[in-house]
Amino acid sequence: MTHLDVQGMTCSHCSAAVKRALEAVPGVESAAVDLDAGHASVTGSAPIDALVKAVVDEGYQAAPAS
């Protein structure tokens, strides 16, 4: 499982957009987004840089969770 810190989400529409963007990345089996915590969890074989790019392309900031 890969965990990302996501910034810029302010509503459920934002978290749904991030979830859809992550699920569209090849190799992603499932994605879950926690709006309140600003985190996303992804299962699958997608490389983390592709996940971060998908979130950034959607208009949010993302980084590997520390």
PDB file of N, CA, C and O in Angstrom:
ATOM      1  N   MET A   1       0.839  -1.175   0.000  1.00  0.00           N
ATOM      2  CA  MET A   1       0.000   0.000   0.000  1.00  0.00           C
ATOM      3  C   MET A   1       0.887   1.242   0.000  1.00  0.00           C
ATOM      4  O   MET A   1       1.914   1.293   0.678  1.00  0.00           O
ATOM      5  N   THR A   2       0.473   2.230  -0.765  1.00  0.00           N
ATOM      6  CA  THR A   2       1.190   3.495  -0.858  1.00  0.00           C
ATOM      7  C   THR A   2       0.345   4.585  -0.213  1.00  0.00           C
ATOM      8  O   THR A   2      -0.867   4.651  -0.422  1.00  0.00           O
ATOM      9  N   HIS A   3       0.991   5.433   0.566  1.00  0.00           N
ATOM     10  CA  HIS A   3       0.284   6.524   1.241  1.00  0.00           C
ATOM     11  C   HIS A   3       0.813   7.861   0.736  1.00  0.00           C
ATOM     12  O   HIS A   3       2.019   8.060   0.594  1.00  0.00           O
ATOM     13  N   LEU A   4      -0.122   8.773   0.470  1.00  0.00           N
ATOM     14  CA  LEU A   4       0.227  10.113   0.014  1.00  0.00           C
ATOM     15  C   LEU A   4      -0.368  11.154   0.945  1.00  0.00           C
ATOM     16  O   LEU A   4      -1.463  10.976   1.479  1.00  0.00           O
ATOM     17  N   ASP A   5       0.364  12.241   1.132  1.00  0.00           N
ATOM     18  CA  ASP A   5      -0.191  13.434   1.766  1.00  0.00           C
ATOM     19  C   ASP A   5      -0.720  14.303   0.633  1.00  0.00           C
ATOM     20  O   ASP A   5      -0.005  14.577  -0.331  1.00  0.00           O
ATOM     21  N   VAL A   6      -1.968  14.735   0.746  1.00  0.00           N
ATOM     22  CA  VAL A   6      -2.594  15.543  -0.307  1.00  0.00           C
ATOM     23  C   VAL A   6      -3.046  16.858   0.299  1.00  0.00           C
ATOM     24  O   VAL A   6      -3.738  16.879   1.317  1.00  0.00           O
ATOM     25  N   GLN A   7      -2.656  17.948  -0.327  1.00  0.00           N
ATOM     26  CA  GLN A   7      -3.047  19.275   0.144  1.00  0.00           C
ATOM     27  C   GLN A   7      -3.909  19.954  -0.913  1.00  0.00           C
ATOM     28  O   GLN A   7      -3.754  19.719  -2.111  1.00  0.00           O
ATOM     29  N   GLY A   8      -4.817  20.799  -0.443  1.00  0.00           N
ATOM     30  CA  GLY A   8      -5.648  21.577  -1.346  1.00  0.00           C
ATOM     31  C   GLY A   8      -7.077  21.083  -1.445  1.00  0.00           C
ATOM     32  O   GLY A   8      -7.908  21.741  -2.071  1.00  0.00           O
ATOM     33  N   MET A   9      -7.388  19.941  -0.844  1.00  0.00           N
ATOM     34  CA  MET A   9      -8.759  19.439  -0.871  1.00  0.00           C
ATOM     35  C   MET A   9      -9.576  20.192   0.181  1.00  0.00           C
ATOM     36  O   MET A   9      -9.159  20.321   1.331  1.00  0.00           O
ATOM     37  N   THR A  10     -10.747  20.688  -0.232  1.00  0.00           N
ATOM     38  CA  THR A  10     -11.576  21.439   0.707  1.00  0.00           C
ATOM     39  C   THR A  10     -12.986  20.879   0.864  1.00  0.00           C
ATOM     40  O   THR A  10     -13.732  21.315   1.741  1.00  0.00           O
ATOM     41  N   CYS A  11     -13.358  19.913   0.014  1.00  0.00           N
ATOM     42  CA  CYS A  11     -14.728  19.396   0.077  1.00  0.00           C
ATOM     43  C   CYS A  11     -14.764  17.959  -0.448  1.00  0.00           C
ATOM     44  O   CYS A  11     -13.760  17.424  -0.919  1.00  0.00           O
ATOM     45  N   SER A  12     -15.940  17.356  -0.354  1.00  0.00           N
ATOM     46  CA  SER A  12     -16.086  15.974  -0.805  1.00  0.00           C
ATOM     47  C   SER A  12     -15.889  15.860  -2.320  1.00  0.00           C
ATOM     48  O   SER A  12     -15.437  14.825  -2.809  1.00  0.00           O
ATOM     49  N   HIS A  13     -16.226  16.912  -3.058  1.00  0.00           N
ATOM     50  CA  HIS A  13     -15.975  16.896  -4.507  1.00  0.00           C
ATOM     51  C   HIS A  13     -14.473  16.792  -4.776  1.00  0.00           C
ATOM     52  O   HIS A  13     -14.047  16.062  -5.671  1.00  0.00           O
ATOM     53  N   CYS A  14     -13.678  17.522  -4.001  1.00  0.00           N
ATOM     54  CA  CYS A  14     -12.216  17.472  -4.154  1.00  0.00           C
ATOM     55  C   CYS A  14     -11.695  16.062  -3.905  1.00  0.00           C
ATOM     56  O   CYS A  14     -10.913  15.534  -4.695  1.00  0.00           O
ATOM     57  N   SER A  15     -12.128  15.458  -2.809  1.00  0.00           N
ATOM     58  CA  SER A  15     -11.625  14.125  -2.482  1.00  0.00           C
ATOM     59  C   SER A  15     -12.079  13.102  -3.518  1.00  0.00           C
ATOM     60  O   SER A  15     -11.342  12.166  -3.826  1.00  0.00           O
ATOM     61  N   ALA A  16     -13.278  13.270  -4.057  1.00  0.00           N
ATOM     62  CA  ALA A  16     -13.755  12.360  -5.103  1.00  0.00           C
ATOM     63  C   ALA A  16     -12.921  12.526  -6.372  1.00  0.00           C
ATOM     64  O   ALA A  16     -12.622  11.543  -7.051  1.00  0.00           O
ATOM     65  N   ALA A  17     -12.545  13.762  -6.693  1.00  0.00           N
ATOM     66  CA  ALA A  17     -11.715  14.006  -7.879  1.00  0.00           C
ATOM     67  C   ALA A  17     -10.341  13.367  -7.723  1.00  0.00           C
ATOM     68  O   ALA A  17      -9.812  12.788  -8.671  1.00  0.00           O
ATOM     69  N   VAL A  18      -9.765  13.472  -6.532  1.00  0.00           N
ATOM     70  CA  VAL A  18      -8.461  12.850  -6.267  1.00  0.00           C
ATOM     71  C   VAL A  18      -8.576  11.333  -6.363  1.00  0.00           C
ATOM     72  O   VAL A  18      -7.712  10.679  -6.948  1.00  0.00           O
ATOM     73  N   LYS A  19      -9.627  10.778  -5.797  1.00  0.00           N
ATOM     74  CA  LYS A  19      -9.833   9.323  -5.853  1.00  0.00           C
ATOM     75  C   LYS A  19      -9.947   8.853  -7.302  1.00  0.00           C
ATOM     76  O   LYS A  19      -9.317   7.865  -7.678  1.00  0.00           O
ATOM     77  N   ARG A  20     -10.737   9.543  -8.114  1.00  0.00           N
ATOM     78  CA  ARG A  20     -10.878   9.169  -9.525  1.00  0.00           C
ATOM     79  C   ARG A  20      -9.543   9.275 -10.261  1.00  0.00           C
ATOM     80  O   ARG A  20      -9.201   8.408 -11.066  1.00  0.00           O
ATOM     81  N   ALA A  21      -8.797  10.335  -9.984  1.00  0.00           N
ATOM     82  CA  ALA A  21      -7.497  10.514 -10.648  1.00  0.00           C
ATOM     83  C   ALA A  21      -6.548   9.376 -10.293  1.00  0.00           C
ATOM     84  O   ALA A  21      -5.849   8.849 -11.159  1.00  0.00           O
ATOM     85  N   LEU A  22      -6.529   9.002  -9.024  1.00  0.00           N
ATOM     86  CA  LEU A  22      -5.648   7.908  -8.597  1.00  0.00           C
ATOM     87  C   LEU A  22      -6.083   6.583  -9.212  1.00  0.00           C
ATOM     88  O   LEU A  22      -5.245   5.798  -9.656  1.00  0.00           O
ATOM     89  N   GLU A  23      -7.378   6.332  -9.240  1.00  0.00           N
ATOM     90  CA  GLU A  23      -7.875   5.064  -9.780  1.00  0.00           C
ATOM     91  C   GLU A  23      -7.628   4.947 -11.283  1.00  0.00           C
ATOM     92  O   GLU A  23      -7.632   3.841 -11.823  1.00  0.00           O
ATOM     93  N   ALA A  24      -7.415   6.064 -11.959  1.00  0.00           N
ATOM     94  CA  ALA A  24      -7.160   6.043 -13.405  1.00  0.00           C
ATOM     95  C   ALA A  24      -5.704   5.704 -13.740  1.00  0.00           C
ATOM     96  O   ALA A  24      -5.382   5.447 -14.900  1.00  0.00           O
ATOM     97  N   VAL A  25      -4.828   5.700 -12.742  1.00  0.00           N
ATOM     98  CA  VAL A  25      -3.413   5.396 -12.983  1.00  0.00           C
ATOM     99  C   VAL A  25      -3.262   3.891 -13.212  1.00  0.00           C
ATOM    100  O   VAL A  25      -3.737   3.093 -12.405  1.00  0.00           O
ATOM    101  N   PRO A  26      -2.606   3.502 -14.301  1.00  0.00           N
ATOM    102  CA  PRO A  26      -2.393   2.068 -14.541  1.00  0.00           C
ATOM    103  C   PRO A  26      -1.669   1.407 -13.358  1.00  0.00           C
ATOM    104  O   PRO A  26      -0.688   1.934 -12.835  1.00  0.00           O
ATOM    105  N   GLY A  27      -2.177   0.256 -12.960  1.00  0.00           N
ATOM    106  CA  GLY A  27      -1.588  -0.483 -11.854  1.00  0.00           C
ATOM    107  C   GLY A  27      -2.292  -0.268 -10.529  1.00  0.00           C
ATOM    108  O   GLY A  27      -2.030  -0.992  -9.569  1.00  0.00           O
ATOM    109  N   VAL A  28      -3.183   0.715 -10.456  1.00  0.00           N
ATOM    110  CA  VAL A  28      -3.916   0.962  -9.210  1.00  0.00           C
ATOM    111  C   VAL A  28      -5.084  -0.019  -9.129  1.00  0.00           C
ATOM    112  O   VAL A  28      -5.891  -0.129 -10.052  1.00  0.00           O
ATOM    113  N   GLU A  29      -5.152  -0.729  -8.001  1.00  0.00           N
ATOM    114  CA  GLU A  29      -6.260  -1.647  -7.760  1.00  0.00           C
ATOM    115  C   GLU A  29      -7.392  -0.942  -7.027  1.00  0.00           C
ATOM    116  O   GLU A  29      -8.564  -1.165  -7.329  1.00  0.00           O
ATOM    117  N   SER A  30      -7.045  -0.092  -6.065  1.00  0.00           N
ATOM    118  CA  SER A  30      -8.056   0.678  -5.341  1.00  0.00           C
ATOM    119  C   SER A  30      -7.391   1.891  -4.707  1.00  0.00           C
ATOM    120  O   SER A  30      -6.182   1.920  -4.479  1.00  0.00           O
ATOM    121  N   ALA A  31      -8.223   2.894  -4.430  1.00  0.00           N
ATOM    122  CA  ALA A  31      -7.729   4.114  -3.795  1.00  0.00           C
ATOM    123  C   ALA A  31      -8.776   4.588  -2.794  1.00  0.00           C
ATOM    124  O   ALA A  31      -9.978   4.473  -3.029  1.00  0.00           O
ATOM    125  N   ALA A  32      -8.303   5.116  -1.686  1.00  0.00           N
ATOM    126  CA  ALA A  32      -9.176   5.699  -0.669  1.00  0.00           C
ATOM    127  C   ALA A  32      -8.591   7.052  -0.287  1.00  0.00           C
ATOM    128  O   ALA A  32      -7.377   7.190  -0.137  1.00  0.00           O
ATOM    129  N   VAL A  33      -9.460   8.051  -0.130  1.00  0.00           N
ATOM    130  CA  VAL A  33      -9.025   9.399   0.187  1.00  0.00           C
ATOM    131  C   VAL A  33      -9.720   9.848   1.465  1.00  0.00           C
ATOM    132  O   VAL A  33     -10.939   9.739   1.593  1.00  0.00           O
ATOM    133  N   ASP A  34      -8.937  10.349   2.402  1.00  0.00           N
ATOM    134  CA  ASP A  34      -9.459  10.888   3.659  1.00  0.00           C
ATOM    135  C   ASP A  34      -9.348  12.404   3.600  1.00  0.00           C
ATOM    136  O   ASP A  34      -8.266  12.962   3.781  1.00  0.00           O
ATOM    137  N   LEU A  35     -10.464  13.064   3.348  1.00  0.00           N
ATOM    138  CA  LEU A  35     -10.494  14.520   3.194  1.00  0.00           C
ATOM    139  C   LEU A  35      -9.997  15.225   4.445  1.00  0.00           C
ATOM    140  O   LEU A  35      -9.159  16.123   4.364  1.00  0.00           O
ATOM    141  N   ASP A  36     -10.514  14.819   5.610  1.00  0.00           N
ATOM    142  CA  ASP A  36     -10.166  15.500   6.862  1.00  0.00           C
ATOM    143  C   ASP A  36      -8.690  15.378   7.207  1.00  0.00           C
ATOM    144  O   ASP A  36      -8.085  16.329   7.703  1.00  0.00           O
ATOM    145  N   ALA A  37      -8.112  14.218   6.946  1.00  0.00           N
ATOM    146  CA  ALA A  37      -6.706  14.000   7.277  1.00  0.00           C
ATOM    147  C   ALA A  37      -5.768  14.460   6.168  1.00  0.00           C
ATOM    148  O   ALA A  37      -4.575  14.649   6.403  1.00  0.00           O
ATOM    149  N   GLY A  38      -6.302  14.643   4.955  1.00  0.00           N
ATOM    150  CA  GLY A  38      -5.456  15.038   3.832  1.00  0.00           C
ATOM    151  C   GLY A  38      -4.545  13.925   3.372  1.00  0.00           C
ATOM    152  O   GLY A  38      -3.395  14.160   3.002  1.00  0.00           O
ATOM    153  N   HIS A  39      -5.071  12.693   3.398  1.00  0.00           N
ATOM    154  CA  HIS A  39      -4.283  11.530   3.009  1.00  0.00           C
ATOM    155  C   HIS A  39      -4.994  10.719   1.938  1.00  0.00           C
ATOM    156  O   HIS A  39      -6.218  10.753   1.818  1.00  0.00           O
ATOM    157  N   ALA A  40      -4.213  10.000   1.175  1.00  0.00           N
ATOM    158  CA  ALA A  40      -4.741   9.024   0.223  1.00  0.00           C
ATOM    159  C   ALA A  40      -3.959   7.739   0.393  1.00  0.00           C
ATOM    160  O   ALA A  40      -2.749   7.758   0.615  1.00  0.00           O
ATOM    161  N   SER A  41      -4.658   6.626   0.287  1.00  0.00           N
ATOM    162  CA  SER A  41      -4.037   5.306   0.357  1.00  0.00           C
ATOM    163  C   SER A  41      -4.362   4.576  -0.932  1.00  0.00           C
ATOM    164  O   SER A  41      -5.511   4.551  -1.374  1.00  0.00           O
ATOM    165  N   VAL A  42      -3.344   3.984  -1.529  1.00  0.00           N
ATOM    166  CA  VAL A  42      -3.508   3.323  -2.815  1.00  0.00           C
ATOM    167  C   VAL A  42      -2.928   1.921  -2.738  1.00  0.00           C
ATOM    168  O   VAL A  42      -1.825   1.720  -2.231  1.00  0.00           O
ATOM    169  N   THR A  43      -3.686   0.945  -3.249  1.00  0.00           N
ATOM    170  CA  THR A  43      -3.158  -0.414  -3.370  1.00  0.00           C
ATOM    171  C   THR A  43      -2.938  -0.699  -4.850  1.00  0.00           C
ATOM    172  O   THR A  43      -3.690  -0.235  -5.707  1.00  0.00           O
ATOM    173  N   GLY A  44      -1.917  -1.454  -5.125  1.00  0.00           N
ATOM    174  CA  GLY A  44      -1.589  -1.816  -6.491  1.00  0.00           C
ATOM    175  C   GLY A  44      -0.107  -1.639  -6.762  1.00  0.00           C
ATOM    176  O   GLY A  44       0.693  -1.441  -5.848  1.00  0.00           O
ATOM    177  N   SER A  45       0.237  -1.715  -8.026  1.00  0.00           N
ATOM    178  CA  SER A  45       1.649  -1.695  -8.412  1.00  0.00           C
ATOM    179  C   SER A  45       2.084  -0.394  -9.083  1.00  0.00           C
ATOM    180  O   SER A  45       3.191  -0.319  -9.615  1.00  0.00           O
ATOM    181  N   ALA A  46       1.236   0.625  -9.066  1.00  0.00           N
ATOM    182  CA  ALA A  46       1.581   1.892  -9.720  1.00  0.00           C
ATOM    183  C   ALA A  46       2.754   2.558  -9.009  1.00  0.00           C
ATOM    184  O   ALA A  46       2.804   2.564  -7.779  1.00  0.00           O
ATOM    185  N   PRO A  47       3.699   3.121  -9.764  1.00  0.00           N
ATOM    186  CA  PRO A  47       4.820   3.821  -9.135  1.00  0.00           C
ATOM    187  C   PRO A  47       4.340   5.113  -8.466  1.00  0.00           C
ATOM    188  O   PRO A  47       3.417   5.773  -8.943  1.00  0.00           O
ATOM    189  N   ILE A  48       4.980   5.451  -7.369  1.00  0.00           N
ATOM    190  CA  ILE A  48       4.544   6.603  -6.586  1.00  0.00           C
ATOM    191  C   ILE A  48       4.623   7.903  -7.374  1.00  0.00           C
ATOM    192  O   ILE A  48       3.800   8.795  -7.174  1.00  0.00           O
ATOM    193  N   ASP A  49       5.601   8.023  -8.268  1.00  0.00           N
ATOM    194  CA  ASP A  49       5.688   9.262  -9.052  1.00  0.00           C
ATOM    195  C   ASP A  49       4.486   9.425  -9.973  1.00  0.00           C
ATOM    196  O   ASP A  49       4.059  10.551 -10.228  1.00  0.00           O
ATOM    197  N   ALA A  50       3.931   8.326 -10.478  1.00  0.00           N
ATOM    198  CA  ALA A  50       2.732   8.389 -11.320  1.00  0.00           C
ATOM    199  C   ALA A  50       1.516   8.797 -10.488  1.00  0.00           C
ATOM    200  O   ALA A  50       0.642   9.519 -10.969  1.00  0.00           O
ATOM    201  N   LEU A  51       1.465   8.332  -9.240  1.00  0.00           N
ATOM    202  CA  LEU A  51       0.365   8.699  -8.356  1.00  0.00           C
ATOM    203  C   LEU A  51       0.417  10.183  -8.017  1.00  0.00           C
ATOM    204  O   LEU A  51      -0.599  10.876  -8.066  1.00  0.00           O
ATOM    205  N   VAL A  52       1.602  10.661  -7.676  1.00  0.00           N
ATOM    206  CA  VAL A  52       1.770  12.082  -7.352  1.00  0.00           C
ATOM    207  C   VAL A  52       1.407  12.929  -8.572  1.00  0.00           C
ATOM    208  O   VAL A  52       0.718  13.940  -8.436  1.00  0.00           O
ATOM    209  N   LYS A  53       1.859  12.531  -9.751  1.00  0.00           N
ATOM    210  CA  LYS A  53       1.569  13.285 -10.972  1.00  0.00           C
ATOM    211  C   LYS A  53       0.063  13.347 -11.222  1.00  0.00           C
ATOM    212  O   LYS A  53      -0.447  14.394 -11.620  1.00  0.00           O
ATOM    213  N   ALA A  54      -0.649  12.260 -10.998  1.00  0.00           N
ATOM    214  CA  ALA A  54      -2.093  12.232 -11.221  1.00  0.00           C
ATOM    215  C   ALA A  54      -2.806  13.234 -10.320  1.00  0.00           C
ATOM    216  O   ALA A  54      -3.728  13.925 -10.755  1.00  0.00           O
ATOM    217  N   VAL A  55      -2.374  13.309  -9.063  1.00  0.00           N
ATOM    218  CA  VAL A  55      -2.991  14.245  -8.114  1.00  0.00           C
ATOM    219  C   VAL A  55      -2.650  15.686  -8.498  1.00  0.00           C
ATOM    220  O   VAL A  55      -3.517  16.560  -8.484  1.00  0.00           O
ATOM    221  N   VAL A  56      -1.397  15.925  -8.835  1.00  0.00           N
ATOM    222  CA  VAL A  56      -0.965  17.277  -9.230  1.00  0.00           C
ATOM    223  C   VAL A  56      -1.688  17.714 -10.502  1.00  0.00           C
ATOM    224  O   VAL A  56      -2.117  18.864 -10.608  1.00  0.00           O
ATOM    225  N   ASP A  57      -1.824  16.813 -11.459  1.00  0.00           N
ATOM    226  CA  ASP A  57      -2.525  17.130 -12.701  1.00  0.00           C
ATOM    227  C   ASP A  57      -3.996  17.469 -12.440  1.00  0.00           C
ATOM    228  O   ASP A  57      -4.623  18.178 -13.227  1.00  0.00           O
ATOM    229  N   GLU A  58      -4.532  16.966 -11.346  1.00  0.00           N
ATOM    230  CA  GLU A  58      -5.924  17.238 -10.979  1.00  0.00           C
ATOM    231  C   GLU A  58      -6.052  18.598 -10.287  1.00  0.00           C
ATOM    232  O   GLU A  58      -7.159  19.101 -10.094  1.00  0.00           O
ATOM    233  N   GLY A  59      -4.899  19.195  -9.912  1.00  0.00           N
ATOM    234  CA  GLY A  59      -4.922  20.532  -9.343  1.00  0.00           C
ATOM    235  C   GLY A  59      -4.640  20.603  -7.853  1.00  0.00           C
ATOM    236  O   GLY A  59      -4.877  21.633  -7.223  1.00  0.00           O
ATOM    237  N   TYR A  60      -4.139  19.519  -7.289  1.00  0.00           N
ATOM    238  CA  TYR A  60      -3.836  19.467  -5.853  1.00  0.00           C
ATOM    239  C   TYR A  60      -2.349  19.210  -5.663  1.00  0.00           C
ATOM    240  O   TYR A  60      -1.639  18.910  -6.623  1.00  0.00           O
ATOM    241  N   GLN A  61      -1.884  19.328  -4.439  1.00  0.00           N
ATOM    242  CA  GLN A  61      -0.491  19.037  -4.133  1.00  0.00           C
ATOM    243  C   GLN A  61      -0.418  17.656  -3.488  1.00  0.00           C
ATOM    244  O   GLN A  61      -1.287  17.289  -2.696  1.00  0.00           O
ATOM    245  N   ALA A  62       0.603  16.904  -3.823  1.00  0.00           N
ATOM    246  CA  ALA A  62       0.765  15.567  -3.264  1.00  0.00           C
ATOM    247  C   ALA A  62       2.234  15.254  -3.071  1.00  0.00           C
ATOM    248  O   ALA A  62       3.099  15.742  -3.798  1.00  0.00           O
ATOM    249  N   ALA A  63       2.494  14.424  -2.067  1.00  0.00           N
ATOM    250  CA  ALA A  63       3.842  13.959  -1.781  1.00  0.00           C
ATOM    251  C   ALA A  63       3.722  12.624  -1.049  1.00  0.00           C
ATOM    252  O   ALA A  63       2.711  12.362  -0.396  1.00  0.00           O
ATOM    253  N   PRO A  64       4.744  11.784  -1.154  1.00  0.00           N
ATOM    254  CA  PRO A  64       4.732  10.561  -0.372  1.00  0.00           C
ATOM    255  C   PRO A  64       4.564  10.888   1.108  1.00  0.00           C
ATOM    256  O   PRO A  64       5.198  11.811   1.618  1.00  0.00           O
ATOM    257  N   ALA A  65       3.718  10.139   1.792  1.00  0.00           N
ATOM    258  CA  ALA A  65       3.504  10.374   3.219  1.00  0.00           C
ATOM    259  C   ALA A  65       4.779  10.035   3.977  1.00  0.00           C
ATOM    260  O   ALA A  65       5.462   9.057   3.676  1.00  0.00           O
ATOM    261  N   SER A  66       5.079  10.863   4.962  1.00  0.00           N
ATOM    262  CA  SER A  66       6.300  10.631   5.742  1.00  0.00           C
ATOM    263  C   SER A  66       6.031   9.808   6.977  1.00  0.00           C
ATOM    264  O   SER A  66       6.952   9.524   7.742  1.00  0.00           O
TER     265      SER A  66
END
